Amino acid sequence: MSEYFEWAEREFSPETIFEKPEPLEGIRVLDLTVVLFGPEAGSLLAEFGAEVIRIEMPGNPAGMGDFVRSVDAWAKFWKDASSAVLWCQRNKYFTSLNLKHPKGKELFLKLVKKSDVVLENFVPGTMDKLELSYRYLREVNPRLIYLSLSGYGQWGERWNWPSFDASGQAMSGAAAVSGYEGRVPLKLPSYPGDLIAATAGFMSVLAALYYRERTGKGQYIDVAQVETFPRVMGSVFTYTYLKGRDRERMGNRDPSIAPANMYKTADGKLVVISTLTNEEFRRLCVAMDREDLMEDERFSRTSERLKKENADEIDRIVADWCSNKTLDEIIGLAKKFGFSAGEVRDSKQVYEDEHLRARKSVWIFDDPVYESMVAAGSPAKLSKSPGRIKWVGTSVGYHNRYIFKKLLGLSEEEIEELIKEGVICYWADAIGRRPPKDFDYESDPVFRW
């Protein structure tokens, strides 16, 4: 058996990631998205090798870019940057382009002819008003794959309802089943509505690329944030259909498993214990020295343990046992007897986890602008064509010269003229927009391309 683990470690070795090809190499993506919902979809494509060109509108004043550049956790703005831009804009080339200007639109159409995918998450109909929606762009490039991400979809009675992660959680029913019975529902932390929907968009683009490989045809993709949550909420629709009522909130308990909860240990830590099968429950009983529970008709079968009064009682028994054992003792018994138990770790513990670092799930790297950085690596490890993080998000228009000279053959003089006309721009000298003050971007050959 040890041979397998040694082989698997060699096969997925993080040391060889940059020696291997990227699965989406040669795929060009024009990313017009804003905030988190859309940008993360583009970042996932970029992480697996797509050339993702991030296009921001010059705005007024010029160079302010995406609104999320004004947002940061507790308004810290490390090195004058929004952490949201740093982590959800991985591996992209940053440009600016005024799509309302005739010359800006002309340049965009030239890029469309040379690209494979367009991403946007504006209010539905916005791109159509500019005559840049899929029904227009497919005439320019019939092989184009066009992904529109929105709160409620490109059609239907709610198409124009604004949506953020919190409203997506609320309207999808996800918030209603989160939290404890008898209390106000809880919003899930961070932004799962944005990130799950972005992952759905990424997955859809991959499926469309495969379809195009077989047929030569592009297509339009409509992903609605509020429709992605039910797909990760298990059997909630089936439950409602069969029971004719809402699924109640259960806190940390599980409606399909008992016991399954979070318990406090003797040393003041928290452990999660779950037993899915009767055999796993038996192993827990042996570890607790309570084999008698298996003979009790209230607990001998899963269907009986899930009855509320029985689930409450077994939960109390396990909680009492945990309160007299240290976390290490419980984890040791779980390994010995074969039931599921895991420490409830904080983000610092996870960040420092050597197992995750060795697998590059905690990805530590040198960014060309921000130097030493860390990000969450891909949970999907591909042995022949793995994903990778090369750099984080940067300033508005940072790669203007690189993209417009390399792809469209513009000269330095033409670029300067476009800046004067308000067609393209560079970053505003404002927090969340500019590069780090100690970074000499004028000496960067990519910036000066």
C-alpha positions in Angstrom: 0.0 0.0 0.0 2.9 2.4 0.7 3.9 2.1 -2.9 0.6 3.7 -4.0 1.1 6.8 -1.7 4.7 7.2 -2.9 3.6 7.0 -6.5 0.7 9.5 -6.0 3.1 12.0 -4.3 5.4 11.7 -7.3 2.5 12.0 -9.8 1.1 15.2 -8.2 4.4 16.6 -7.0 4.1 20.4 -6.5 7.8 20.7 -7.5 6.9 19.8 -11.1 3.8 21.9 -11.5 5.5 24.6 -13.6 7.1 22.0 -15.8 3.8 20.7 -17.0 1.4 22.1 -19.6 -1.7 24.1 -18.8 -5.0 22.6 -19.9 -6.5 25.9 -21.1 -3.4 27.2 -22.8 -4.3 28.9 -26.1 -7.8 29.9 -24.8 -8.3 33.7 -24.7 -10.9 35.2 -22.4 -12.2 38.8 -22.4 -13.3 39.4 -18.8 -15.7 42.4 -18.3 -16.9 41.3 -14.9 -17.1 43.3 -11.7 -17.0 42.8 -7.9 -16.5 39.0 -7.0 -19.2 37.0 -8.7 -17.8 37.3 -12.2 -14.1 37.9 -11.6 -13.7 34.6 -9.7 -15.0 32.7 -12.8 -12.3 34.4 -14.9 -9.7 33.6 -12.3 -10.5 29.9 -12.3 -10.1 29.9 -16.1 -6.8 31.8 -15.7 -5.6 29.4 -13.0 -5.8 26.6 -15.6 -3.9 28.5 -18.3 -6.4 30.6 -20.2 -5.1 34.1 -21.2 -7.7 36.2 -19.4 -7.8 39.9 -20.3 -9.4 41.9 -17.6 -11.1 45.0 -19.1 -12.3 47.8 -16.9 -14.1 50.9 -18.0 -12.1 54.1 -17.6 -14.9 55.8 -15.7 -15.1 59.3 -14.3 -12.7 60.1 -12.9 -10.6 58.0 -15.2 -8.7 55.0 -13.7 -11.0 54.3 -10.8 -12.0 50.9 -12.3 -14.2 48.3 -10.6 -16.1 49.4 -7.5 -14.7 46.5 -5.5 -11.3 48.3 -5.6 -12.9 50.6 -2.9 -13.7 47.7 -0.7 -11.5 45.9 1.7 -11.9 43.9 5.0 -12.0 46.5 7.8 -10.7 49.1 5.3 -7.1 47.9 5.8 -5.9 48.3 2.1 -2.5 46.5 2.5 0.0 48.2 0.1 -2.9 50.4 -1.0 -4.7 47.4 -2.6 -8.1 45.8 -2.0 -7.6 42.3 -0.8 -10.7 41.3 -2.9 -8.9 42.4 -6.1 -5.8 40.6 -5.0 -7.4 37.2 -4.4 -10.2 37.1 -7.0 -8.2 38.4 -10.0 -5.5 35.8 -10.2 -3.3 35.4 -13.3 -5.1 38.1 -15.4 -3.9 40.9 -17.7 -5.3 44.2 -16.7 -6.5 46.6 -19.4 -9.0 49.4 -19.7 -11.4 50.2 -22.5 -14.3 52.6 -22.9 -16.9 50.5 -24.6 -19.2 53.6 -25.0 -16.6 55.3 -27.2 -16.7 54.4 -30.9 -12.9 53.7 -30.9 -13.2 51.6 -27.7 -16.0 49.5 -29.2 -13.9 49.1 -32.4 -10.9 47.8 -30.4 -13.1 45.5 -28.4 -14.6 43.9 -31.5 -11.1 43.3 -32.8 -10.3 41.5 -29.6 -13.5 39.5 -29.8 -12.4 38.2 -33.2 -9.2 36.9 -31.6 -10.8 35.5 -28.5 -12.7 32.4 -27.4 -14.7 33.5 -24.4 -16.4 36.7 -23.2 -17.5 37.0 -19.5 -19.8 39.7 -18.2 -22.0 40.2 -15.1 -23.7 43.5 -15.7 -27.4 44.1 -15.2 -29.1 42.0 -17.9 -29.6 44.0 -21.1 -26.6 46.4 -20.4 -24.4 44.7 -23.0 -27.3 44.6 -25.5 -27.7 48.3 -25.3 -24.1 48.7 -26.3 -24.7 46.2 -29.1 -22.1 43.9 -27.6 -24.3 41.1 -26.3 -24.0 37.6 -27.6 -26.6 38.1 -30.3 -24.3 40.8 -31.8 -20.9 39.3 -31.1 -21.7 35.9 -32.5 -21.9 37.6 -35.9 -18.3 38.8 -35.3 -17.1 35.4 -34.0 -19.4 32.4 -34.5 -17.1 30.3 -32.3 -17.5 32.6 -29.4 -18.6 31.4 -26.0 -20.4 34.1 -24.0 -21.1 33.8 -20.3 -23.5 36.1 -18.6 -23.6 35.9 -14.8 -26.5 37.7 -13.0 -28.6 37.5 -9.8 -31.8 36.1 -11.4 -31.0 35.3 -15.0 -31.2 37.0 -18.4 -35.0 36.6 -18.6 -38.0 36.1 -16.3 -39.9 38.6 -14.1 -36.8 39.3 -11.8 -34.2 39.9 -14.5 -33.6 43.5 -13.3 -33.6 42.8 -9.6 -30.2 43.8 -8.1 -28.4 40.9 -6.3 -25.4 40.5 -4.0 -24.3 37.5 -2.1 -26.5 38.1 0.9 -29.7 38.6 -1.2 -28.8 35.5 -3.2 -28.6 33.5 0.0 -31.9 34.9 1.1 -33.8 34.5 -2.1 -32.5 31.0 -2.8 -33.6 29.6 0.5 -30.1 29.0 1.7 -30.3 31.4 4.6 -33.6 30.0 5.8 -32.0 26.6 6.6 -28.9 28.1 8.2 -28.7 28.7 11.9 -30.7 27.4 14.9 -34.3 26.6 15.3 -36.3 29.5 16.8 -33.7 32.1 16.0 -33.1 34.5 13.1 -31.6 32.7 10.0 -27.9 33.1 9.6 -26.1 34.3 6.5 -23.3 32.0 5.5 -19.9 33.7 6.0 -17.8 35.1 3.3 -19.4 35.1 -0.2 -20.4 31.5 -1.1 -23.2 32.8 -3.4 -20.7 34.6 -5.5 -18.0 31.9 -5.4 -20.3 28.9 -6.0 -22.0 30.7 -8.9 -18.6 31.6 -10.3 -17.6 28.0 -10.2 -20.8 27.1 -12.1 -19.8 29.6 -14.7 -16.3 28.2 -15.0 -17.7 24.7 -15.3 -20.2 25.8 -18.0 -17.4 27.4 -20.0 -15.4 24.2 -19.9 -18.5 22.2 -21.1 -19.1 24.8 -23.9 -15.4 24.6 -25.0 -15.7 20.8 -25.3 -19.0 21.2 -27.3 -17.2 23.6 -29.6 -14.3 21.2 -30.0 -16.8 18.6 -31.3 -19.1 20.9 -33.4 -17.1 24.1 -34.1 -20.0 26.1 -32.6 -20.0 28.7 -29.9 -22.9 29.3 -27.5 -24.5 31.6 -24.9 -24.4 30.7 -21.2 -26.8 32.1 -18.6 -25.9 31.5 -15.0 -28.1 32.9 -12.2 -26.7 33.3 -8.7 -29.9 32.5 -6.9 -30.3 29.3 -8.9 -26.9 27.8 -7.9 -27.6 27.5 -4.2 -30.3 24.8 -4.4 -27.9 22.6 -6.3 -25.6 22.6 -3.2 -28.4 22.3 -0.6 -28.9 18.6 -1.0 -32.4 17.3 -1.2 -34.2 20.5 0.0 -36.6 20.6 -2.9 -37.4 16.9 -2.6 -38.0 17.3 1.2 -40.4 20.2 0.6 -42.2 18.3 -2.1 -42.7 15.2 0.0 -43.3 16.8 3.3 -45.2 19.8 2.2 -43.3 22.1 4.6 -40.1 24.0 5.0 -37.0 22.2 6.2 -36.3 23.5 9.7 -33.1 25.0 10.9 -30.9 22.5 12.9 -27.8 24.5 13.8 -24.8 22.2 13.6 -26.9 19.0 13.6 -27.5 17.0 10.5 -31.0 15.9 9.3 -29.7 12.6 7.9 -27.1 11.6 10.5 -27.1 11.1 14.3 -25.0 11.8 16.2 -23.6 14.6 14.1 -22.6 17.8 15.9 -19.9 20.0 17.3 -18.9 19.2 20.8 -16.7 21.0 23.4 -13.8 18.9 24.8 -12.2 18.8 28.3 -9.4 21.1 27.2 -11.8 23.8 25.9 -11.5 22.9 22.2 -14.2 21.9 19.7 -14.5 18.6 17.8 -17.0 17.5 15.1 -18.2 13.9 15.3 -20.4 12.3 12.7 -21.5 8.6 12.3 -23.3 7.8 9.0 -23.8 4.0 9.3 -24.7 1.7 12.1 -21.2 0.3 12.0 -19.7 3.7 12.4 -22.0 4.3 15.3 -21.0 1.0 16.9 -17.3 2.0 16.6 -18.1 5.3 18.4 -20.0 3.3 21.1 -17.0 1.0 21.6 -14.7 4.1 21.9 -17.0 5.6 24.5 -17.2 2.2 26.3 -21.0 2.3 25.8 -21.7 -0.8 23.7 -25.0 -1.0 25.6 -26.3 1.8 23.4 -26.3 -0.5 20.4 -28.7 -2.8 22.3 -31.1 0.1 23.0 -33.9 0.2 20.5 -33.8 4.0 20.4 -30.3 3.9 19.0 -29.8 0.6 17.3 -30.8 1.8 13.9 -30.2 5.1 12.0 -34.0 5.6 11.4 -34.5 5.4 15.2 -31.6 7.6 16.1 -33.0 10.4 13.8 -36.2 10.7 15.8 -36.0 14.1 17.5 -36.2 12.8 21.1 -33.7 10.1 20.4 -31.3 12.4 18.5 -31.4 14.8 21.4 -30.5 12.1 23.9 -27.7 10.6 21.9 -26.4 14.1 21.3 -26.4 14.7 25.0 -24.5 11.4 25.7 -21.8 12.2 23.1 -21.5 15.8 24.4 -21.0 14.5 28.0 -18.4 12.0 26.8 -16.5 14.7 24.9 -16.5 17.0 27.8 -14.4 14.5 29.8 -11.9 13.9 27.0 -9.2 16.1 25.5 -9.3 16.8 21.8 -6.2 14.7 21.2 -7.7 11.8 23.1 -10.9 11.9 21.0 -8.9 12.1 17.7 -6.7 9.2 18.8 -9.8 7.1 19.6 -11.3 8.0 16.3 -8.2 6.8 14.5 -8.1 3.6 16.6 -11.7 2.6 16.3 -12.6 4.1 12.9 -15.2 6.8 13.3 -15.2 10.4 11.9 -13.9 13.1 14.2 -12.2 16.4 13.3 -10.9 19.4 15.2 -12.8 22.7 14.6 -9.8 24.7 13.4 -9.5 28.4 13.0 -8.1 30.0 9.8 -4.7 30.5 11.3 -4.4 26.8 12.0 -5.4 25.9 8.5 -3.0 28.5 7.0 -0.1 27.0 9.0 -1.1 23.4 8.2 2.0 21.7 6.8 -0.1 19.0 5.0 -1.9 21.7 3.0 1.3 23.6 2.3 3.0 20.5 1.0 0.1 19.9 -1.4 0.0 23.6 -2.3 -3.5 24.1 -1.2 -2.0 26.9 0.8 -0.1 28.4 -2.1 2.9 30.6 -1.2 4.5 32.4 -4.1 6.3 35.6 -5.2 4.1 38.1 -7.1 5.9 40.3 -9.6 4.4 43.5 -8.0 3.4 42.6 -4.4 6.3 40.2 -3.7 5.7 37.4 -1.1 2.0 36.4 -1.3 -0.3 33.6 -0.2 -3.5 32.3 -1.7 -5.8 29.2 -1.6 -4.6 26.8 -4.2 -6.8 24.7 -6.4 -8.5 21.8 -4.6 -8.5 19.9 -7.9 -5.0 18.4 -8.6 -4.5 17.4 -12.2 -1.5 15.1 -12.6 -0.7 16.0 -16.2 -1.9 19.6 -16.5 -2.3 21.2 -13.0 -3.6 24.6 -12.3 -1.3 27.2 -10.8 -1.2 30.8 -9.4 1.3 33.1 -11.1 0.3 36.6 -9.9 -2.5 38.4 -8.2 -4.7 41.3 -9.3 -3.1 44.6 -10.0 -3.9 48.2 -11.1 -6.3 49.4 -13.7 -4.7 49.3 -17.2 -1.4 47.9 -16.0 -1.1 45.6 -19.0 -2.5 48.0 -21.6 0.7 48.1 -23.7 1.3 44.4 -23.4 -2.2 43.6 -24.7 -2.8 46.3 -27.3 0.6 46.2 -28.8 0.9 42.4 -28.8 -2.6 41.5 -29.9 -3.7 44.4 -32.0 -0.3 45.8 -33.1 -0.9 49.3 -31.8 2.1 51.7 -31.5 3.1 53.7 -28.5 1.9 56.8 -30.2 -1.5 55.3 -30.9 -1.8 54.2 -27.3 -1.0 57.7 -26.1 -3.6 59.2 -28.4 -6.2 56.7 -27.1 -5.4 57.9 -23.6 -5.9 61.5 -24.6 -9.3 60.7 -26.1 -10.5 58.8 -23.1 -10.6 55.4 -24.8 -8.2 53.7 -22.5 -6.5 54.8 -19.2 -4.2 53.9 -16.4 -5.0 53.8 -12.7 -6.1 56.8 -10.7 -3.7 57.9 -7.9 -6.1 56.7 -5.2 -6.1 54.0 -2.5 -7.3 50.7 -3.9 -6.2 51.7 -7.4 -2.5 52.5 -7.5 0.5 50.1 -7.3 2.5 49.8 -4.1 4.3 53.1 -3.4 7.7 51.3 -3.2 7.3 49.4 -6.5 9.1 50.8 -9.5 6.6 50.0 -12.2 8.4 52.1 -14.8 11.2 49.6 -14.7 8.9 46.6 -15.2 9.3 45.4 -18.8 5.7 44.0 -18.9 4.3 47.4 -18.0 6.6 49.2 -20.5 6.0 46.6 -23.2 
